[in-house]
C-alpha cells in the first residue's frame, strides 16, 4: 500500500480546509506517511488569503520542509497569484502535477 498522499484543499469551508492542512502536517511530521504534497485549488485559494488561522497552519506544513502549491490558473483568473506567492506558496498549474502524483502512487485526499 502507498505511503504517499497528495492533499488537495478545494473547499471554501474554513473548517474543512484547516482539517485537511492539519492532517497533511501531522501525516508528514509524525511519520504517518512517507511523502505528503499539499495543493490548494479553486475556492480554497481565496479562503487562504482571508483566513489567518489557515495561513498559520500552512506555515506549519511548510516548516516540515515541503512546499505548498496553489493553482496558477485559478489564481490568475482571480488576480491572486502575487498575493499567494507573498504568503510563500508556489503558484503553478496543478492539473498535470496532480495527475503525475497519482501516476507515481500518491493517493489523493480532497478536502
URVENUR-V611438 format. One record per residue. SS is DSSP state (2 for helix, 1 for strand, 0 for the rest). OMEGA is omega in whole degrees, -180 to 180 (none if undefined). Layout:
BEGIN
ss: <SS/SS>
omega: <OMEGA/OMEGA>
END
This chain:
BEGIN
ss: <0/0/0/1/1/1/1/1/1/0/0/0/0/2/2/2/2/2/2/2/2/2/2/2/2/2/2/2/2/0/0/0/0/0/1/1/1/1/1/1/0/0/2/2/2/2/2/2/2/2/0/2/2/2/2/2/2/2/2/2/2/2/0/0/0/0/0/1/1/1/1/2/2/2/2/2/2/0/0/0/2/2/2/2/2/2/0/0/0/1/1/1/0/0/2/2/2/2/2/2/2/2/2/0/0/0/1/1/1/1/0>
omega: <-178/174/-179/179/168/-180/-179/178/-178/-174/172/178/-175/-179/178/-179/179/179/179/180/177/178/-179/-179/-179/180/-180/-174/-180/176/178/179/179/-179/179/174/-179/-178/174/-173/173/-174/-180/-180/176/178/-179/180/-177/-169/-178/180/178/178/178/178/178/176/178/176/-179/178/176/-179/179/179/169/-174/174/-179/-179/-179/-180/-178/178/-180/-177/178/-178/-172/-178/-180/178/177/178/177/179/178/169/179/-174/172/-170/-178/179/180/-180/179/179/177/-180/177/-180/177/176/177/179/172/-176/-179/none>
END
